[in-house]
Amino acid sequence: MAILTTILSVSAISGVLALVIILAEHFLNNYGECEININNGQKVLKVEGGSTLLNSLAAQKIFIPSACGGKATCGLCKVIVKSGAGPLLPTEEPYLNAQQRQQGYRMACQVKVKGNLEIEVPDELFNIREFSTTIESITQWTHDIKGLRLKLPPGETITFKAGQYVNFYSKPYAKVKESVFRAYSISSAPSDNQAIELIIRLVPEGLCSTYVHTMLKEGDPVTISGPYGEFRLHGENRNLIMIAGGSGLAPIRSLVLDILEKELDLDMTFFFGAVTKRDLFDLDELYDLQARYPNFHFVPALSKPLPEDNWEGEVGLITDVVGRHIGSGEGKEAYLCGSPGMINACIQVLTKNGVTEDRIYYDKFA
Ligand SMILES: Cc1cc2nc3c(=O)[nH]c(=O)nc-3n(C[C@H](O)[C@H](O)[C@H](O)COP(=O)(O)OP(=O)(O)OC[C@H]3O[C@@H](n4cnc5c(N)ncnc54)[C@H](O)[C@@H]3O)c2cc1C
């Protein structure tokens, strides 16, 4: 009897506690309508509280750069919050240096809208738009890399700088119940403004890249937003070194096509690294560009060619190959794209050969 009474009492207390938590959640998290004042009243938004600043702004078609989909791993969604954000969160700390903290920078994906906020964003962000595109074609470039061409609706155009990226929104599929977005660099030239091309590598277990590789078909609708990003041509030096691994080709291809189309007086050497021959792609186009333009030099390299590859080109890690070719880094600037590990290693080789860090530009696909 005593045991039964104890069980009933514990169950009753647990039930009451659960009810209190549900009621507290309902009342405490019900922030009602909040105001987001942007750039001293340039825009004033009324939003329902409770969501992140990043999502609240996106719902009102103001797109803050973010490559990771709000997971606090890319550090790109920094905005100045002048009031209303509460204390800095531990998840924001790694991405904000002392100066940025003093200036009031916060990570928009971490700040929750719980009351009125005053924020500052650069004017150019108002030009970022959402586009409803259609998949015009899909190319299986390698066993784990696909190329997509996304057509904009008739009459619409996109203005971007070579090197920039878009956010791609996947749809719920299989066990993934919600849409996610990820950054993908535009691989086509800015002159081709009624469509964009992307090059997407399948990341094992990756939510968005698995959607692209296993679900997406020609004719499917896809929402993107953009353009975003600071990776673009500087061209202060005549000689450009470009280095890419795998899908890192995307923004480099856009830069190369843009420079050649505009007939800029720049000399480019592009090092394209892969493991074996089956990981290299788009070679016909790149060799063709080299044959047609004396200012474009193409150096593909394999780190572990197989005997059946019959590879007669450069062999070694891309860093070794670059080290063998680069000569003096004086008067050169570098554009790198690929995994963080590859980029860090390339920066070391470049700086050792005299390319100063302020002349090395990169986008880490992380
Ligand atoms: C500015 C920018 C531009 C980019 N452009 C391109 C591009 O043109 N083409 C392209 O293919 N990718 C590009 N990326 C990477 C892309 O945004 C995604 O991170 C990538 O596709 C993985 O997303 P996912 O949803 O498939 O994986 P997620 O679900 O995000 O991650 C699944 C798991 O894989 C790990 N992971 C995430 N990314 C990688 C990675 N790249 N390699 C290995 N493991 C990873 C995660 O830590 C996690 O454990 C870019 C990234 C940035 C920041």
Ligand as a Chemical Component Dictionary entry (heavy atoms), coordinates in Angstrom:
data_LIG
# 
_chem_comp.id                   LIG 
_chem_comp.type                 NON-POLYMER 
_chem_comp.pdbx_formal_charge   0 
_chem_comp.three_letter_code    LIG 
# 
loop_
_chem_comp_atom.comp_id 
_chem_comp_atom.atom_id 
_chem_comp_atom.alt_atom_id 
_chem_comp_atom.type_symbol 
_chem_comp_atom.charge 
_chem_comp_atom.model_Cartn_x 
_chem_comp_atom.model_Cartn_y 
_chem_comp_atom.model_Cartn_z 
_chem_comp_atom.pdbx_ordinal 
LIG C1  C1  C 0 31.052 30.317 -48.893 1  
LIG C2  C2  C 0 30.861 28.834 -49.123 2  
LIG C3  C3  C 0 30.708 28.357 -50.415 3  
LIG C4  C4  C 0 30.542 26.988 -50.642 4  
LIG N1  N1  N 0 30.446 26.527 -51.920 5  
LIG C5  C5  C 0 30.348 25.196 -52.161 6  
LIG C6  C6  C 0 30.326 24.691 -53.513 7  
LIG O1  O1  O 0 30.387 25.437 -54.491 8  
LIG N2  N2  N 0 30.217 23.348 -53.675 9  
LIG C7  C7  C 0 30.148 22.461 -52.614 10 
LIG O2  O2  O 0 30.050 21.251 -52.834 11 
LIG N3  N3  N 0 30.154 22.929 -51.322 12 
LIG C8  C8  C 0 30.240 24.260 -51.079 13 
LIG N4  N4  N 0 30.239 24.725 -49.784 14 
LIG C9  C9  C 0 29.949 23.777 -48.682 15 
LIG C10 C10 C 0 28.418 23.662 -48.510 16 
LIG O3  O3  O 0 27.878 24.918 -48.093 17 
LIG C11 C11 C 0 27.990 22.630 -47.444 18 
LIG O4  O4  O 0 28.714 22.851 -46.259 19 
LIG C12 C12 C 0 28.217 21.197 -47.890 20 
LIG O5  O5  O 0 27.522 20.928 -49.100 21 
LIG C13 C13 C 0 27.700 20.240 -46.796 22 
LIG O6  O6  O 0 26.347 20.505 -46.553 23 
LIG P1  P1  P 0 25.344 19.324 -46.172 24 
LIG O7  O7  O 0 24.034 19.931 -45.804 25 
LIG O8  O8  O 0 25.337 18.306 -47.258 26 
LIG O9  O9  O 0 26.053 18.676 -44.904 27 
LIG P2  P2  P 0 25.680 18.982 -43.367 28 
LIG O10 O10 O 0 24.375 18.335 -43.065 29 
LIG O11 O11 O 0 25.831 20.442 -43.131 30 
LIG O12 O12 O 0 26.876 18.259 -42.639 31 
LIG C14 C14 C 0 26.940 16.860 -42.464 32 
LIG C15 C15 C 0 28.258 16.455 -41.824 33 
LIG O13 O13 O 0 29.335 16.664 -42.713 34 
LIG C16 C16 C 0 30.293 17.577 -42.180 35 
LIG N5  N5  N 0 30.634 18.461 -43.284 36 
LIG C17 C17 C 0 30.001 19.608 -43.629 37 
LIG N6  N6  N 0 30.572 20.139 -44.726 38 
LIG C18 C18 C 0 31.582 19.307 -45.075 39 
LIG C19 C19 C 0 32.512 19.330 -46.133 40 
LIG N7  N7  N 0 32.525 20.300 -47.057 41 
LIG N8  N8  N 0 33.397 18.294 -46.206 42 
LIG C20 C20 C 0 33.375 17.313 -45.294 43 
LIG N9  N9  N 0 32.499 17.246 -44.265 44 
LIG C21 C21 C 0 31.619 18.235 -44.156 45 
LIG C22 C22 C 0 29.611 18.292 -41.073 46 
LIG O14 O14 O 0 30.549 18.653 -40.068 47 
LIG C23 C23 C 0 28.602 17.249 -40.589 48 
LIG O15 O15 O 0 29.233 16.375 -39.687 49 
LIG C24 C24 C 0 30.446 26.075 -49.538 50 
LIG C25 C25 C 0 30.578 26.583 -48.243 51 
LIG C26 C26 C 0 30.806 27.921 -48.025 52 
LIG C27 C27 C 0 30.980 28.409 -46.620 53 
# 
loop_
_chem_comp_bond.comp_id 
_chem_comp_bond.atom_id_1 
_chem_comp_bond.atom_id_2 
_chem_comp_bond.value_order 
_chem_comp_bond.pdbx_ordinal 
LIG C1  C2  SING 1  
LIG C2  C3  SING 2  
LIG C2  C26 DOUB 3  
LIG C3  C4  DOUB 4  
LIG C4  N1  SING 5  
LIG C4  C24 SING 6  
LIG N1  C5  DOUB 7  
LIG C5  C6  SING 8  
LIG C5  C8  SING 9  
LIG C6  O1  DOUB 10 
LIG C6  N2  SING 11 
LIG N2  C7  SING 12 
LIG C7  O2  DOUB 13 
LIG C7  N3  SING 14 
LIG N3  C8  DOUB 15 
LIG C8  N4  SING 16 
LIG N4  C9  SING 17 
LIG N4  C24 SING 18 
LIG C9  C10 SING 19 
LIG C10 O3  SING 20 
LIG C10 C11 SING 21 
LIG C11 O4  SING 22 
LIG C11 C12 SING 23 
LIG C12 O5  SING 24 
LIG C12 C13 SING 25 
LIG C13 O6  SING 26 
LIG O6  P1  SING 27 
LIG P1  O7  DOUB 28 
LIG P1  O8  SING 29 
LIG P1  O9  SING 30 
LIG O9  P2  SING 31 
LIG P2  O10 DOUB 32 
LIG P2  O11 SING 33 
LIG P2  O12 SING 34 
LIG O12 C14 SING 35 
LIG C14 C15 SING 36 
LIG C15 O13 SING 37 
LIG C15 C23 SING 38 
LIG O13 C16 SING 39 
LIG C16 N5  SING 40 
LIG C16 C22 SING 41 
LIG N5  C17 SING 42 
LIG N5  C21 SING 43 
LIG C17 N6  DOUB 44 
LIG N6  C18 SING 45 
LIG C18 C19 SING 46 
LIG C18 C21 DOUB 47 
LIG C19 N7  SING 48 
LIG C19 N8  DOUB 49 
LIG N8  C20 SING 50 
LIG C20 N9  DOUB 51 
LIG N9  C21 SING 52 
LIG C22 O14 SING 53 
LIG C22 C23 SING 54 
LIG C23 O15 SING 55 
LIG C24 C25 DOUB 56 
LIG C25 C26 SING 57 
LIG C26 C27 SING 58 
# 
